[in-house]
Amino acid sequence: MGDIEFWANLGMLLVAGYFATDIWRLAGVFAAAKVDENGEIFRWVRAVSTALVAALVARIIFFPIGALADVEPLVRFSAVIVGTGIFLKFGRSIAYGIIAGEIILLVGHFYLTGL
């Protein structure tokens, strides 16, 4: 494959990828302008998306895969509890909650494995 053919294919891929995703974003912008934030549909979508995120977090905690599977369940649960507590204590600061949970995960895992 020559250089011109490579760059032509790459350009077509980028243009196709852009239109495949951004057309839906643009449609979402126009549709969102007509949606009432306090309406029944919007509240339902918010509830479903919150439930999906909660389910994914629970799945990661209870049935981890990869490197997290090597961490003891007590350490994982402790990290969630401490991270949530710090999140609530410091004015619902996501950054503080994540940092606290990560510290508990790292310290707990290294302490229990002896590293």
Secondary structure, DSSP 4 states (H G I P E B T S, - for coil): --HHHHHHHHHHHHHHHHHHHHHHHHHHHHHHTTS-TTSHHHHHHHHHHHHHHHHHHHHHHHS--GGGGGS-HHHHHHHHHHHHHHHHHTTS-HHHHHHHHHHHHHHHHHHHHT-
